[in-house]
Amino acid sequence: MSKYVLRGIALVAVAFGLLTLTEGGGVLFFDGEARRAAGDYVPFVLWFNFLTGFFYIFIGIVLWRDMASGFAWALAVWVASLVVFGLLALHIAGGGAYEERTVAAMSLRSGVLTLVLLATYWQLRQRRARR
């Protein structure tokens, strides 16, 4: 994977983080159209996703700067996201209200985070090979 591909993935992570903060913040902090459009959102999922928006940005910067800590941060967020996805599944199985787009959004997040995780892993391996 070239430096340019890694930087592209870093930009995707930052953009995804900014989008996450904008969309989640609109529902959490403003009583308006965004909140009404959100429908039966699941509060713990929304809060988790909003807060991880900051981590997507941070991980994107770390990936861009070729810092060794990128993999550890990406792995922690990836694992936490899978745990929240599992909790969402339990919420749904228990008859809790939810929106289909929440499941779709969590699937998209899992895919993006997997891409970022793989990129940071590759970057870490390249860094170790240079030693």
KEKE-3310 file (N, C-alpha, C; in steps of 0.2 Angstrom, whole numbers, plus 5000, padded with zeros to 4 digits):
npx = (5004:5003:5010:5002:4989:4987:4987:4975:4966:4967:4962:4949:4945:4946:4936:4925:4924:4921:4909:4901:4901:4894:4882:4877:4878:4869:4857:4858:4860:4852:4835:4826:4824:4833:4833:4819:4819:4827:4820:4816:4828:4842:4848:4860:4868:4869:4875:4887:4892:4893:4903:4914:4917:4926:4937:4939:4943:4955:4962:4964:4972:4983:4986:4989:5001:5009:5011:5016:5006:4994:4988:4985:4975:4965:4962:4956:4945:4938:4935:4927:4917:4911:4907:4897:4889:4885:4877:4867:4861:4856:4847:4838:4834:4827:4816:4816:4814:4820:4828:4829:4840:4849:4855:4860:4869:4878:4883:4890:4899:4907:4913:4920:4929:4935:4943:4951:4957:4965:4973:4981:4987:4994:5003:5010:5016:5025:5032:5039:5047:5056:5065)
npy = (4994:5011:5026:5036:5030:5027:5040:5044:5036:5040:5053:5050:5044:5056:5064:5056:5056:5070:5071:5062:5069:5081:5076:5068:5077:5086:5079:5076:5089:5099:5104:5100:5099:5089:5080:5076:5070:5059:5050:5034:5034:5026:5030:5026:5021:5032:5042:5035:5034:5048:5052:5044:5050:5060:5052:5046:5057:5059:5047:5047:5058:5053:5042:5049:5056:5045:5039:5027:5024:5023:5010:5004:5013:5013:4999:4999:5007:5000:4988:4993:4998:4986:4980:4989:4988:4975:4976:4984:4975:4966:4975:4977:4963:4962:4969:4982:4999:5005:5012:5007:5012:5015:5002:5000:5011:5008:4996:5002:5010:5000:4994:5005:5007:4995:4996:5007:5001:4990:4998:5005:4994:4989:5000:5000:4988:4991:5001:4994:4985:4994:4996)
npz = (5000:4995:5001:4997:4996:5009:5014:5008:5014:5027:5025:5022:5034:5043:5036:5038:5052:5054:5047:5055:5068:5064:5060:5070:5081:5077:5080:5093:5100:5095:5094:5082:5065:5061:5073:5073:5060:5063:5070:5078:5086:5094:5109:5116:5106:5097:5105:5107:5094:5090:5099:5095:5083:5085:5088:5075:5068:5075:5073:5059:5057:5064:5056:5044:5048:5050:5062:5075:5084:5078:5074:5087:5092:5082:5083:5096:5094:5084:5090:5101:5094:5088:5099:5103:5092:5094:5106:5101:5093:5103:5109:5099:5097:5109:5108:5107:5101:5086:5071:5054:5047:5057:5059:5046:5046:5056:5051:5040:5047:5053:5042:5037:5048:5048:5036:5039:5050:5045:5036:5046:5052:5041:5039:5051:5050:5039:5045:5055:5047:5041:5050)
capx = (5000:5008:5009:4996:4983:4987:4984:4968:4962:4967:4957:4942:4944:4944:4929:4920:4923:4918:4902:4898:4900:4889:4875:4876:4877:4862:4852:4859:4860:4847:4829:4824:4822:4837:4830:4813:4820:4830:4815:4817:4835:4844:4852:4867:4872:4870:4880:4894:4894:4895:4910:4919:4918:4933:4942:4940:4948:4962:4966:4965:4978:4989:4988:4993:5008:5013:5013:5016:5001:4988:4985:4982:4969:4961:4960:4952:4939:4935:4933:4922:4911:4908:4903:4891:4884:4882:4872:4862:4857:4852:4842:4833:4831:4823:4810:4818:4813:4826:4828:4833:4846:4854:4858:4864:4875:4883:4887:4895:4905:4911:4917:4925:4934:4939:4947:4956:4961:4969:4978:4985:4991:4999:5008:5014:5021:5030:5037:5044:5051:5061:5070)
capy = (5000:5016:5032:5040:5026:5028:5047:5044:5032:5045:5058:5047:5044:5063:5066:5052:5059:5076:5070:5059:5074:5085:5072:5066:5083:5089:5076:5077:5095:5104:5101:5103:5094:5083:5076:5073:5065:5053:5044:5030:5033:5022:5035:5024:5021:5039:5045:5032:5036:5055:5053:5041:5055:5063:5047:5045:5062:5058:5042:5050:5062:5049:5039:5054:5057:5039:5037:5020:5022:5022:5004:5003:5017:5010:4993:5000:5010:4995:4983:4996:4998:4980:4979:4993:4985:4969:4979:4986:4969:4964:4980:4975:4957:4963:4972:4990:5003:5007:5013:5002:5016:5014:4996:5002:5016:5004:4992:5006:5012:4994:4993:5010:5006:4989:4998:5011:4997:4987:5003:5006:4988:4989:5005:4998:4983:4994:5004:4988:4983:4999:4996)
capz = (5000:4995:5005:4994:4997:5016:5015:5006:5019:5032:5023:5023:5042:5045:5033:5041:5058:5053:5046:5061:5072:5061:5060:5077:5085:5075:5083:5100:5103:5092:5094:5076:5059:5062:5078:5070:5055:5066:5072:5084:5086:5100:5112:5118:5099:5094:5109:5105:5087:5090:5103:5091:5078:5087:5087:5068:5066:5078:5070:5052:5058:5066:5050:5039:5051:5050:5069:5077:5089:5074:5075:5093:5092:5077:5085:5101:5092:5080:5095:5105:5089:5087:5105:5103:5087:5097:5111:5097:5091:5109:5110:5094:5099:5115:5106:5108:5095:5082:5064:5050:5045:5062:5057:5040:5048:5060:5046:5036:5051:5054:5036:5036:5053:5046:5031:5043:5055:5040:5034:5051:5053:5036:5041:5057:5048:5035:5050:5058:5041:5040:5056)
cpx = (5005:5006:5003:4989:4982:4984:4977:4964:4962:4962:4950:4940:4942:4937:4924:4918:4919:4910:4898:4897:4895:4882:4873:4874:4871:4856:4852:4858:4855:4840:4826:4823:4827:4835:4824:4814:4824:4826:4816:4824:4837:4849:4859:4871:4873:4875:4887:4896:4897:4902:4915:4921:4925:4938:4944:4945:4955:4966:4968:4972:4984:4991:4992:5000:5012:5016:5012:5009:4994:4984:4981:4975:4964:4958:4955:4945:4935:4932:4927:4916:4908:4904:4897:4886:4881:4876:4866:4857:4853:4846:4836:4830:4826:4817:4810:4816:4820:4824:4832:4840:4851:4858:4863:4870:4880:4887:4892:4901:4909:4915:4922:4931:4938:4945:4953:4960:4967:4975:4983:4990:4996:5005:5012:5019:5026:5035:5042:5049:5057:5066:5076)
cpy = (5006:5022:5036:5037:5027:5035:5047:5041:5037:5051:5056:5046:5051:5065:5062:5055:5066:5076:5067:5064:5079:5082:5071:5072:5086:5086:5077:5084:5100:5100:5104:5097:5088:5078:5073:5068:5059:5048:5041:5029:5029:5027:5032:5023:5028:5042:5042:5034:5043:5055:5049:5045:5058:5058:5046:5050:5061:5053:5043:5054:5058:5045:5043:5055:5051:5038:5030:5019:5022:5016:5002:5007:5015:5004:4994:5003:5004:4990:4986:4996:4992:4978:4983:4990:4978:4971:4981:4980:4966:4968:4978:4968:4957:4967:4980:4993:5005:5009:5009:5006:5016:5008:4997:5006:5012:4999:4996:5008:5006:4993:4999:5009:5000:4991:5002:5006:4993:4992:5004:5000:4988:4994:5003:4992:4986:4998:4999:4986:4987:4999:4992)
cpz = (5000:5000:5003:4996:5005:5018:5013:5011:5025:5031:5024:5030:5045:5043:5037:5048:5058:5052:5052:5066:5070:5062:5067:5082:5083:5079:5091:5103:5100:5091:5088:5071:5060:5067:5076:5065:5058:5068:5078:5085:5093:5103:5113:5111:5097:5098:5107:5099:5087:5094:5099:5085:5079:5086:5079:5066:5068:5074:5062:5053:5060:5060:5045:5041:5051:5057:5071:5081:5085:5075:5081:5094:5088:5080:5091:5099:5088:5085:5099:5100:5088:5093:5105:5098:5090:5102:5107:5095:5097:5110:5105:5095:5105:5114:5106:5101:5092:5075:5060:5048:5050:5061:5051:5042:5052:5056:5042:5040:5052:5048:5035:5042:5051:5041:5035:5047:5050:5038:5039:5053:5048:5037:5046:5055:5043:5040:5053:5053:5040:5045:5054)
residu = (MET:SER:LYS:TYR:VAL:LEU:ARG:GLY:ILE:ALA:LEU:VAL:ALA:VAL:ALA:PHE:GLY:LEU:LEU:THR:LEU:THR:GLU:GLY:GLY:GLY:VAL:LEU:PHE:PHE:ASP:GLY:GLU:ALA:ARG:ARG:ALA:ALA:GLY:ASP:TYR:VAL:PRO:PHE:VAL:LEU:TRP:PHE:ASN:PHE:LEU:THR:GLY:PHE:PHE:TYR:ILE:PHE:ILE:GLY:ILE:VAL:LEU:TRP:ARG:ASP:MET:ALA:SER:GLY:PHE:ALA:TRP:ALA:LEU:ALA:VAL:TRP:VAL:ALA:SER:LEU:VAL:VAL:PHE:GLY:LEU:LEU:ALA:LEU:HIS:ILE:ALA:GLY:GLY:GLY:ALA:TYR:GLU:GLU:ARG:THR:VAL:ALA:ALA:MET:SER:LEU:ARG:SER:GLY:VAL:LEU:THR:LEU:VAL:LEU:LEU:ALA:THR:TYR:TRP:GLN:LEU:ARG:GLN:ARG:ARG:ALA:ARG:ARG)
# end
